[in-house]
Amino acid sequence: MRIPVDSPESLGQLVRALRRAQGIRQDDLAAMVGVSHVTLMNIERGKKGVAFDRVMDVLRELGIRMQLDVPAEVAAQLAHPSNKQEE
């Protein structure tokens, strides 16, 4: 199922909902991922400034895969890197 995420808050709400649906307590998930309870709480609250790698660790532990919907012209450049313009 694809769920649009457009802010740290919406990502945090999704993380909280999935954690609860899986019956995992906040402190247990934090320990499983190797982050502090406060870090997990900040992720679920959508606080800015949480390290991206920590967020990714939590998503991975909950079984959430992230995909980016990029513009077609960017995707085409990525598919054919030799056509890439000089930066």
N, C-alpha and C positions, 0 to 999 in steps of 0.2 A: 504494500500500500504506500502510495506517495503522499506525503503531507508537506505542504509548503511551510517553510520556515523563513521568516523575514526579519527576525530580530533575536537578540539574546534571550529576551523574555519568552518568545514563542518556543525557542529551543528548550529552554528550562522547563516550561510547562510540559512539553513532550517527554523530556527525560523523567520528570516526576511521575507522570501518568504511566509510563512504561515500567518504571521501577515498582510502583505500587501494584500494577497489574501482574507483575511477576512475583509479588509477595516478598520483595526484598526490602529490608529496613535500610534507612539512610546510612547508619554507621556500618552496617555489614557491607553495603556496596562500596563505601569509601575504603574499607579495609581490603576488599577484593581487588580494587584498582590501585591501591597504594597511595591514596590521597587523604587529606585530612577531612574530617566531618564538615568543617567550615568550608573547605573548597567545594565539596559536593553541594552543600547548602547554597553557596553562592552561584553555582551553575544552575541549580533548580530555580533560583530567584531571578536568573537572567542578569546578574551583575556583570558589568563590564570590567575588563582587566584580568579575568581568569585566563591562565595560560592555555593556549590553544591545544597543546599536546595533552593537557589534563582533560580537557573537554573530549578530545578524540578517544582517550583511554576509557572514559565513562561510556561514550557511545558504543565503542567496540564491545565492552563488557555486557551491555544490554542487548547486543545483537543488532544495533542500528548501523546500517551502511549509509554513507553519505555519497551523494552524486551531485554534480553541479550541472545546471542547465545553461550551457554557454551559447552565445549567438552562433548561428550557422557559419558565418565567415571566419570566426575564430576556430571553430571545430575543423573547418577545411584547412586552415593554416597548420593546425596541429597534426592533421592527417598527412600533410605533405610539407614537412619542415623545410625542404629545399626552396619552396616558394615564399618563405618568410622574408619579410622586408628587413633591411638593416636597421638596427636600433640606434 
